[in-house]
């Protein structure tokens, strides 16, 4: 029997993973170009979106978003995203001399 060739990414989670990876890369470019607060906020937001996707997707559909069990993945991604956003917004501006 002829099998249908595998398409990559093979799960919807893989496509979501690639979009989260693209958002993180965009955040790093924004941060490197000078607006570091916005870049870090975008990175934190993309981690929170990844946590939400991990929460709603089934394990077989989560792709590379599923690293550990669901609870640990969601807690770690949410914690890192919230921490990045909190730190980016709470660090005071340094006076320019």
C-alpha positions in Angstrom: 0.0 0.0 0.0 1.1 3.5 -0.8 1.2 5.7 2.3 0.5 9.4 2.0 3.8 11.3 2.4 4.3 12.9 5.7 3.8 16.6 5.8 5.9 18.7 8.2 5.0 19.9 10.8 2.9 16.8 11.2 0.8 18.1 14.1 -1.0 21.4 14.6 1.2 21.8 17.7 4.2 21.8 15.5 2.8 24.7 13.5 2.0 26.5 16.7 5.5 25.8 17.9 7.0 27.4 14.8 4.8 30.4 15.2 5.9 30.8 18.8 9.5 30.4 17.8 9.0 33.1 15.1 7.4 35.5 17.7 10.4 34.9 20.0 12.8 35.6 17.2 10.9 38.8 16.4 11.1 39.8 20.0 14.8 39.4 20.1 15.2 41.5 17.0 13.1 44.3 18.5 15.1 44.1 21.7 18.4 44.2 19.8 17.3 47.2 17.7 16.9 49.3 20.8 13.4 49.0 22.3 14.3 46.3 24.8 11.2 46.7 26.9 8.9 46.0 24.0 11.1 43.1 22.9 11.0 41.4 26.3 7.2 42.0 26.6 6.7 40.3 23.2 8.9 37.4 24.3 6.9 37.1 27.6 3.6 37.3 25.7 4.7 34.6 23.3 5.6 32.3 26.3 2.1 32.9 27.8 0.5 32.1 24.4 2.6 28.9 24.3 1.3 28.0 27.8 -2.3 28.5 26.7 -1.8 26.4 23.6 -0.2 23.6 25.7 -3.1 23.8 28.0 -5.8 23.3 25.3 -4.0 21.0 22.9 -4.1 17.2 23.4 -0.8 15.5 24.0 -0.7 14.0 20.5 -1.4 17.3 18.9 0.9 19.5 21.1 4.0 18.6 19.1 7.2 20.1 20.5 5.2 22.2 22.9 4.8 19.1 25.0 8.1 18.6 26.9 7.0 17.4 30.3 3.5 16.6 31.6 0.9 19.3 30.8 0.8 20.8 34.3 4.6 21.4 34.5 4.8 22.8 31.0 1.9 25.3 31.6 3.3 26.4 35.0 6.8 26.9 33.7 5.8 28.7 30.5 3.3 30.9 32.3 5.8 31.7 35.1 8.6 32.7 32.7 6.2 34.8 30.6 4.8 36.7 33.6 8.2 37.2 35.1 9.6 38.7 31.9 6.7 41.0 31.5 6.8 42.0 35.1 10.5 42.7 35.0 10.4 44.6 31.7 7.7 46.9 33.1 9.0 47.4 36.6 12.7 48.2 35.9 13.0 52.1 36.1 14.5 54.1 33.3 18.1 55.1 33.8 18.8 58.8 33.4 20.7 59.7 30.3 23.9 61.6 31.1 
